[in-house]
Amino acid sequence: MNTYRTFRLVALDLDGTLLNSEGKISTKNKIAIQKAAQQGISFAIATGRPYCGLPIKAMEELGIHYAITTNGAGLYKIPGKECLFEQCMPAALVLDILEKLLKLEIHMDLFIHGNAYTPAQCYKTLEKITILPESLKEYITSTRESLPDVLAFLRENQLPVQKLTLNFMSNPDGTCKDREQAIQILSQYSEISFLSGGYENLEFTCAGITKAKGLSLLCKRLNISIEQTIACGDSENDLDMIKAAGLGVAMANAPEDIRRQADAVTLSNDDHGVAVMLEKFCI
């Protein structure tokens, strides 16, 4: 942990961190980011979302010029969608996995070169998923392109895939329908890494891809030591980044194991936790 408070870069997760339960950046968070930026601190978004799911307008207003997307599989400069780094799963590998996953009753999204796609048959499943907040459902439906035949799309175009996200319906006992079956399928492939980005989902990328790797690459580009960074998040896909940064901060709404492994814990995303963190360590 960096105890000298000489921070130059702050990496912020979006959902459950910078964004509140309504999917918005609070005024208090915006003011704190602007105050820290006036003191020379740079900011980056570090999210599981693809480029097309970023709040570009808000980022421009706040002077945030970089985004680590799809859990680190794509690093972009804002707002021109300049890709600074990308590491994807080959289409053949994704096709093999999807042929098995599509037999399950799940919702899935594919992220390709910063764009987002959903198999058409998954939209009805999304409507039945109660664990996801309505703001997230609205975000998903408004940013995805529907694919009538996802397997044919991948075969014909042979596009590499940054990340896939799987969301699950709930069983009467509170467990997630088909989640364990999905884990069994994903566990068969050493070429990928998978974890949860929140709400009991599963997200998988090329093996070795993490937000921490994205943060390290951004630090090298900006000539900033990773010891001079703060990383703030709330989910399993934030943990590597939280542990790698000079100061790793977990949100109060993060699971206990994430909070336990962080250097500090701030308030929840609905209590302006990002602003509280910046006021304590940066402003």
Number of C-alpha atoms within 10 A of each C-alpha: 17 16 11 10 16 14 22 22 27 25 26 24 28 23 22 23 28 27 20 19 16 14 20 16 20 18 11 15 21 18 13 20 25 17 17 21 20 11 12 11 18 20 24 23 26 29 26 30 27 27 27 16 19 20 14 17 12 13 19 12 10 15 16 21 17 22 33 32 29 31 28 31 28 28 29 23 17 20 16 9 15 11 15 15 15 18 19 20 21 15 18 14 15 21 18 12 16 17 12 13 20 17 10 14 17 24 25 25 20 21 27 20 20 24 17 22 19 24 20 15 18 18 16 12 15 19 13 14 18 13 16 18 13 15 13 14 14 11 12 19 14 10 16 18 16 17 15 12 12 20 17 12 14 17 12 10 9 14 17 18 24 28 33 23 22 19 27 27 24 17 10 8 7 9 13 18 18 19 21 11 13 20 14 11 14 21 13 10 13 9 13 19 17 20 16 18 23 20 13 18 19 21 23 21 26 21 15 14 23 24 30 25 18 23 27 19 18 23 18 11 10 12 9 15 16 23 20 20 29 29 31 32 34 30 24 17 27 28 24 17 30 29 19 20 27 25 25 26 29 31 27 22 21 23 14 11 11 24 23 12 16 22 16 17 22 23 18 20 28 19 17 23 27 31 25 18 22 18 14 11 15 21 17
